[in-house]
Amino acid sequence: MVEAGVPREVAYSRSSAHRAGVEPTGHGFPLPNEIGEAPMNIVIAGGNTPLADMIASTPRGILVTRLWYIREVDPYEKIMTGMTRDGTFLIQDGRVVAGLRNFRFNQGIIELLKNVEALSPAVRASGEEAFDMVVPAMKAREFHFTEVTRF
């Protein structure tokens, strides 16, 4: 769908493809549904920076090992909200120095991708609320944490 930051393909369900006069791309859910098209097989090409190198090159940051309860806040701006879970750590002077309580975040996906500094090799990942995907670890600037959670 996107190659080197440039949109290449549009996802079409059968009904939206019919309206647009194009072939469907196989990204629709069974009809009727309120979702329409939704690409679910996410594959992001990775880079070659090991996670250890990302940590070592970080003067001060937060290492997040898992996100959960991710929901869309604004479908037009692609802003998502969610929380960290099962491993959030403080990085200082290139070293993991402490565990942190979990955080809630509000983050625009497009803004996040603009702020990526490094990518690890991609690996297969899945979660309780997500489909399987192939994604790298990302080192990004200016991620928007909004508050500390109670746990």
C-alpha positions as CSV (number, residue, x, y, z in Angstrom):
1,M,0.0,0.0,0.0
2,V,2.8,2.4,0.9
3,E,6.4,2.1,-0.5
4,A,9.2,4.4,0.8
5,G,6.5,6.7,2.3
6,V,4.6,7.0,-1.0
7,P,1.0,5.7,-1.3
8,R,1.0,3.0,-4.1
9,E,-2.3,1.1,-3.7
10,V,-5.7,1.8,-2.3
11,A,-7.6,-1.0,-0.5
12,Y,-10.9,-1.8,-2.0
13,S,-13.7,-4.0,-0.7
14,R,-16.1,-5.5,-3.3
15,S,-18.6,-2.7,-2.8
16,S,-16.2,0.2,-2.8
17,A,-14.4,-1.3,-5.8
18,H,-17.7,-1.6,-7.7
19,R,-18.4,2.1,-7.0
20,A,-14.9,3.1,-8.1
21,G,-15.0,1.0,-11.2
22,V,-11.9,-1.0,-10.2
23,E,-11.1,-4.6,-9.1
24,P,-11.4,-5.4,-5.3
25,T,-8.2,-6.0,-3.5
26,G,-9.5,-8.6,-1.0
27,H,-9.5,-6.3,2.0
28,G,-13.2,-6.3,2.8
29,F,-15.1,-7.9,5.6
30,P,-18.2,-10.0,5.0
31,L,-21.2,-7.8,4.1
32,P,-23.0,-6.1,5.7
33,N,-20.5,-4.4,7.9
34,E,-19.7,-0.9,9.2
35,I,-15.9,-1.2,8.5
36,G,-15.7,-1.5,4.8
37,E,-12.1,-2.2,3.7
38,A,-9.4,-2.8,6.1
39,P,-5.9,-4.1,5.2
40,M,-5.1,-6.6,8.0
41,N,-1.9,-8.2,6.8
42,I,0.5,-5.6,7.9
43,V,4.1,-6.0,6.7
44,I,6.7,-3.3,7.3
45,A,10.1,-3.7,5.8
46,G,12.7,-3.6,8.6
47,G,16.1,-2.0,8.7
48,N,19.4,-3.4,10.1
49,T,19.7,-1.7,13.5
50,P,19.7,-4.1,16.4
51,L,17.5,-3.1,19.3
52,A,20.6,-3.0,21.5
53,D,22.1,-0.4,19.2
54,M,18.9,1.7,19.4
55,I,19.1,1.6,23.2
56,A,22.8,2.4,23.2
57,S,22.3,5.5,21.0
58,T,19.5,6.9,23.2
59,P,20.6,9.6,25.7
60,R,17.2,9.6,27.4
61,G,14.1,7.7,26.3
62,I,11.5,5.1,27.0
63,L,11.7,1.5,25.8
64,V,8.2,0.1,25.2
65,T,8.0,-3.6,24.6
66,R,4.3,-4.0,24.1
67,L,1.3,-1.8,23.3
68,W,-2.3,-2.9,23.9
69,Y,-5.9,-1.7,23.9
70,I,-5.2,0.4,20.8
71,R,-8.2,2.2,19.5
72,E,-8.7,4.8,16.7
73,V,-9.4,8.3,18.0
74,D,-9.6,10.2,14.7
75,P,-9.9,8.1,11.5
76,Y,-9.1,11.0,9.2
77,E,-5.9,12.1,10.9
78,K,-5.1,8.4,11.9
79,I,-4.7,9.2,15.6
80,M,-4.6,6.2,17.8
81,T,-4.8,5.8,21.6
82,G,-3.7,2.9,23.8
83,M,-1.5,1.9,26.6
84,T,1.9,0.3,27.2
85,R,1.9,-3.1,28.9
86,D,4.3,-5.8,30.2
87,G,7.5,-4.0,30.0
88,T,8.1,-0.2,29.9
89,F,11.6,1.0,30.8
90,L,13.6,4.2,31.3
91,I,16.7,4.6,29.1
92,Q,19.4,6.9,30.3
93,D,22.9,7.4,28.7
94,G,22.3,4.4,26.4
95,R,21.3,1.9,29.2
96,V,18.1,0.6,30.5
97,V,18.1,1.8,34.1
98,A,14.7,1.3,35.6
99,G,11.2,-0.1,35.0
100,L,8.4,2.4,34.6
101,R,4.7,2.3,35.2
102,N,2.6,2.0,32.1
103,F,1.5,5.0,30.0
104,R,-1.5,6.0,27.9
105,F,-0.7,7.5,24.6
106,N,-2.4,9.5,21.8
107,Q,-0.3,9.2,18.6
108,G,-0.8,10.1,15.0
109,I,0.4,7.2,12.9
110,I,1.6,9.4,10.0
111,E,3.5,11.7,12.5
112,L,5.1,8.6,14.2
113,L,6.3,7.3,10.9
114,K,7.9,10.7,10.0
115,N,9.8,10.5,13.3
116,V,11.4,7.1,12.9
117,E,15.1,7.2,13.4
118,A,16.0,3.5,13.1
119,L,14.4,0.1,12.3
120,S,15.4,-3.4,13.4
121,P,15.0,-6.4,11.2
122,A,11.3,-7.2,10.8
123,V,9.9,-10.2,12.8
124,R,6.5,-11.9,13.0
125,A,4.4,-10.5,15.8
126,S,0.9,-11.0,17.1
127,G,-1.1,-10.0,20.1
128,E,-4.4,-10.5,21.9
129,E,-6.2,-7.9,19.9
130,A,-4.2,-7.9,16.7
131,F,-3.8,-10.0,13.6
132,D,-0.4,-11.5,12.8
133,M,2.0,-9.0,11.3
134,V,5.6,-8.7,10.3
135,V,7.1,-5.5,11.8
136,P,10.5,-4.2,13.0
137,A,11.2,-2.5,16.4
138,M,11.2,1.3,15.8
139,K,13.2,4.0,17.4
140,A,11.1,7.2,17.1
141,R,11.3,10.8,18.4
142,E,8.5,12.7,20.0
143,F,6.0,9.9,20.8
144,H,3.0,11.4,22.6
145,F,2.5,9.8,26.0
146,T,-0.4,11.5,27.8
147,E,-0.5,10.1,31.3
148,V,0.7,7.4,33.6
149,T,-1.7,4.5,34.2
150,R,-2.7,3.2,37.6
151,F,-0.8,-0.1,37.1
